[in-house]
Each structure stands twice: as structure tokens, then as C-alpha cells.
């Protein structure tokens, strides 16, 4: 019997752990959370995009009944704190404002209303400074400098092969210059931070995708040992990267320290949309060439993006070069981050691969058209397959090599791994598993691609003002990364046979706590109901990257598996010694009962229930020979490291869309949608389907309507759902379908990889291609009716309509 | 004193004229299943039923709901006694983060009360006053269709 057939939990779709609480409205989100004696805080925000603060006079605010205290830059610690992947760098307050709405102080009061009222009585003496709102302009040495360290980050360059020779040799070359406005996470359910100090230690309750990173940030900001910081991550609404470690969380801690009472800061929806974080504004200039037969010869990308006021990133976390560059003899990807006086920008779901990816996909489509290939064939011919070289294999410089030039590290790590994993160890810097190829083939058949694709720039249906056409697009993203720290998990088996799993993952709707518990249940041979998960408390969970960068199933899942394996080994050793009088390797667990492997084999062969089992509690409760007492608990820890995911693992998406363009109104209507996903083994099909459709909806929103707008003073002018349009149920085909290609990964838990970001990258290319096929012109995102109409009007003059507006 | 009928119970409260229904339900009565998100009637997460019809409680003054039958998610079913809609949303996983879920379930209740056998498109249209930022629309529509089937089957039994 194969391992797959024996699986009892992985591959099923049980109700997720908090399903009942979610449908009954009983789950406690940060806005619902309260502590006894708690005060309420409100944040004082800058009116200017760039200013020095000469002084803040809060005396009138402090006279208001109910106002307890105020903090400003004079109360802020000197230290800077760094957010995950440099999505933030700065002091809590430092007497300067770098975007409209920047935090410059805060008030604590007995009610939220009084706190907000008090803000109006604080007088700020600003010295306005020239501001810069455009990444291109901010590159100039004469531009206003957002930080003392300058606006321009070190560019990140990935290059291979002889680019100039490849350019000269290409039979077909296409180029594009595309600008992207900012997408806003537009999080649901607001967020709040509740801080409480006690004896020099602080506890923060908040909604975050990564409580470990928030803990690190607080320790850094306040210059205190991590042992004195506890963060309790609570369930939160859709986040998409908005709530990692944010400065409002630090402000809550500062305010609570000042007033010596617990303080809660609740953000309004418009604060979340205008003042916390957003996707970068980006500009991608790229060219790509191919042979006459349709083999890509080079990809050349220069990608500029703005970091806003406090981002410090030098890249957009892109994996496009892997998807499209594996077979290209030459390529160059240069990424350039620049500070501006706009609200802080950072990683949003599918970062880089959503934006840069859609440009490279368009170029690929244009090459395919010139070479007389359809988009399906062109992708199957050129995209990466297992065993192919990875262009974004970061970290090669860290490898130690022996005298023969062999990689020592991986041999050492592999040697320490359990036997079954050792045999499957991946080759570094090559793709371990998965690709778009199988998905493209099977999804094309399911979708009826051959019947509906009638040639480039041609609709399959035209009647009155309506044009219908199909399009497809592909996406890639990482499976976590390790460069800023390793993810960890522990498992505690209790004497009644129940288990607590400690792994710091986000609870923002991905059901990662449930899928981690499934991995533990499968490994331990116990029922899912016997496992509960602590996913947010840093005093209980070991350090984890959290649920960012598609880390959770691949990297956290690996550690959950490894910790469970360790607990199981300890339990079986105990059972072998104290009960069965045999070696641990001759025992196994099924449905919470320990049997000899021989008994299990015999039962399975005979199709009957196994005999001679001893339930886990009976082993745990038995008085031991060595301690003369029972075993109260067993703690399982991963006892071998995970190989670096960036060097071998990716996840993939291939999306197909059928849509209608009304050439009189410019409106695009999605008629049919099919999303194929390669995440390796599917642990929970229903959860993964949700991630895939959710990614498609977010990506389609980016393609069709979502864009933050700023005025000439750098203010967000549409920080509300009435002015910032997102897709609703009537905007997306209710019968959208999902298909899985399950190319099991050699390292991921039970062959699983990651899930959530590639499906956000595939929709925009698929929709743009379908629109091109419908109306014969490429339109930049967001493809609003206005832009579509403009594209049709200027169709005769220009083949590409670019995003010229701010 | 204002009189409120919430989830079959009567409450007498002294309230300020400017208090919204959402504030009274959440802060005075502790009904946190009334999720407030956008605060301007756009997202639908604060939806409650007023005499059986959906209303965004963040935009409504509490006094406007006086004397009317108010149903929040807490009044539809409980953790031990789920409404068929709640069960169907669990079975089809018609949610992700769960913030929009109570409001969507209540609007679905109103839809099925008036139209027990809607099509997928009718469900999608009826719920277009709600934002599910996670994008679980396909699963949400499936949940409502499943609930309609289950409720019909239960009626026949």
C-alpha cells in the first residue's frame, strides 16, 4: 500500500477549526478585545507630506475631561525598528513627518470619542518641507530627501548569460513600459493594538500575520530583551500583507508605557487604507526576444518602485525570472527601490510577480503572436520545469564547498534528516517539483481553449457592441524564504492523548492553523479533533516567519511535521520499552492507538481492524521504569534543519478567463473563470480552493478597477470602499472553477508546497490577454471602462495604451 | 428610555440620539457578531435584519430601530444549535477571515425567506451589497444554494 493511500487526514476537507465561531459571530477579533482598566488611544497624524516638527503643544488637549496622557517624539525611544523584509524602518516618532497621515503623536483617554476629540486640541508647529511623490523624480540628487540616508536604495540585479549577444541574435524583439498605480489591501474588519505593561515587560494583543516579527520589532524599538516582550496575535480580517509589524502597534506600546495603563488603539477603515501600507507604485521597462521558432533568447527588465515614507526595500520579491528565464540563454532583472513622501509601501500579496509578472507575460504574448504560436504553446515551450535551473536562487554565496567544489552544507543537513527525507533531498538551485506545463494542458482541455481561442486579437463572438474572447495567464511565487530567520514549531503530547501544536501563523482567513494541525494529525496518527493549535502567542510558540511570503504550508508545515515526528519517536520509544518490549521502529500509531507494524500490516492485508493495540493514554499513564511515575507530557521539536526553500521550491498558477467587452461603454464582464494551481500535494482541498479563488478575485480586482489615487499634496483621495472599488459577488463568475495539479514536492510536508500568492499573479495577464483578443489592443491595469474606451479610440494610432495618470 | 427587541429579547436602554444601531448592539449589548468595518454602509459586514429585512447598522441611528424586531447573527443560531445557513457555510467553507460572514448569512436569510430557490446569479446579485475581501464569493454562493436545498429537504421531512 502506498503512502498516499494510507493518509487519513491530509487530502480531506474537514471543517476548519474556527468555522463555528466564524458563522456564529463569536470569534474575537482585535476590535472586540478588551482588558480591564483599558484606556483608548488615538493617533495624531501629520497634515503635511513632508515636514519637520518644531513643537507639539498638547496642553489644551490634556485639560479635556477624560484625557489621561499624550505622547510625542519627545517620549519616543532613540532606536529605529525594522519591519519584516524592510517593509518599515524608522523610529516610532522622530519629530519629522514623511507622508500625509504619518504618526507624530498619540493621545490616551477614557473613551475613544474623547481621545479623537483631544486630537483636535493639539497644536502642531510644522516646518513644511518640499516633498516628492514620484519614484522617478525621487531618483534625482536634487529631489527632497525623505530620509537622511537618501532616497535611493541599492539596486538588486540578477543577471545571467551574454545579454548583448542574445539581443543581437533574437529574431523578434518586443518592449514595454508600463506604470502601475498602488493597490490597497483594503482590509476588512479594521485592526486594533492593545498594549499592557507589567513590571518592565509588555504584552501586545493585535491582528498580525506574524506575531514573532512584531515581538522582534517591539524589542528593537524599545531596546529591551525579547524575553520581556510578549505578542498575542489575534484573528484578523483579510490582510494581504497590510498587518505584519506596523508602527501603530509600537505607538500603542509607547502610549501604554506613558500612562501606565492598558491602552487600545483601534484604527478606522480609512486609516487602514490611507495611513498604514499599500502595494508600491511601480514602473516596469522591459524587453524580450525570441527566435523565429518561438524560443525565448533573453529577458531584460528594469523595475522601479516607490517605498513610500518608511519602506526600505531594494527589491519586489519577484520570481518571474524563474518562470520565464529558465531556458533563456541570457537575462537581466534590475530592481530599484526609492523613497517618496507617500504613505509607506510594501509587500502585498503576490508582490512583484503581480506587477512585473504581468509585463513579462504581455511581452511573451506579443512574441508568441509574432512567432505564430498560441499563448498556450508558447508557455509550454518556454516555461520552467522540474530540474531546470532557478535564476532567483538567492544565497549561493553562503554555501561552503569542499576541496572538490561540492556543496558541504546540503550534505551535512541531508545526513541529519530522517531516512525517507534523505532519499528525496533536492538539488539546490534547481526546481524541485511542479510547473505550469501540466496545468496548462489539462486546464486548456477542461476550459475548451482550442475552440474559444480563434487567433490573436480576434474575438470568438461579436454582436452589436459586444466582443467576447478568452485569455490565459500564468503566475509564480516562492514557498517561503529563510534569509531573515528560520521558522519553527513544537508539539506537546499530553497524557490523555490530546495534542497542542505551537506554531506562529497568521489567522487572517487562510485557515493555516487547521492545515498545520492536519499535518500534525497525519504524522502522529491521531484524529484532527485531538489537536488544538496556539498560533498567536509568542510566549508559547517558537519563532516563526509567520504567514508571509507563502511560508506557511511549506516551511512551517515542514517544522510541524518534523516536531510531530520527534514527539511520535519519543512516544513509540516509550511504548516499546514500557509496554510492547520491542524497538520503536516496529511500532506505529493509528487513530490514537499504538500497534506493532506487523499487526497493522496483517490487518490491512486482511481488510479488518488491527489487533493488540494500546491507546496513547495507557502508555502515557503507565508508571515508568526510569522515573517510577507516569509520563505527563512529551514535547516534540524539529531536530533537523530544513534546506533553504528559495533554492528549490516554487508554486504556480495558470488561469483561464472568458470575458466580454462592451466597446460602447468600455465595461468588461467576466463570464467564465478557471484557475489551475500547482501547490504540490493538496492538504485541504476546500481551503486551497478558497485561497485560489480568493487570489483570482484579488488579482482580477487589480486588473479591472483597484487603484489608490493621490492628490497634488500626496494625500490618498479614495481611502474608502465607496471610492476605492473592489470586486463584489456580482462582479466575478459565481461558478468559477479550480483545478489542482499535484506534483508532490520532495521536501514539503506530505509533498505540499505553498499556495496563496501565485494565484494573485495570474489573473491580470489572463484578463489583459483576453481583452486584447476581444478588442485588438493591450490595455494597462486597472482596465477601467475609461481606459478601455480610450484604448479603442486610439487603436488606430497606438497599439498600447499606457498608464499616464498618477 | 428606548425599547429594543433584539433576538427575541427585550431591552430598555438610555441612549444618546447620535448612537448608531451598530454601537448599541456591539457596545451596550455585547453582540460582537455585528462586525463593523467600513462604517459607511459600503461593505455590509454590519448587516442585521430589521423585521426580517437586511439593514446596515453602522449607518442607522439606534432610535430608528426602536420597536422593530432586530435579528443579529447571535439570534439566528448558536454554536450548539446552528441555523441551516450557518451549517451550509461551514460545509462549503463559505468564508475565509470571517469578518463579512455574519452579515452575509443574514442577507442570505432574507433572500431565502423571499426566494427559497434562487439561482447562482440571483444569489450573487442579492449579496452584492457585501464585500468579502478574501474573495470567497464562489464558496459563498455555493453555501447559500446548499442551504436552500437543505431547508427544502427539511421541510419535506
Interface residues (C-beta under 8 A of the other chain):
Chain A: X13 X15 X16 X18 X19 X20 X21 X22 X23 X24 X25 X26 X27 X28 X29 X31 X32 X186 X187 X188 X189 X190 X235 X236 X237 X238 X239 X268 X269 X508 X509 X510 X511 X686 X687 X689 X690 X693 X694 X695 X696 X697 X698 X720 X721 X722 X726 X727 X728 X729 X730 X731 X732 X733 X734 X735 X736
Chain B: X31 X32 X33 X34 X35 X36 X37 X38 X39 X40 X42 X43 X45 X72 X73 X74 X77 X78 X79 X82 X86 X89 X90 X91 X92 X93 X95 X96 X97 X98 X99 X100 X101 X102 X105 X120 X121 X123 X124 X125 X127 X128 X129 X130 X131 X132 X133 X134 X135 X136 X137 X138 X139 X140 X141
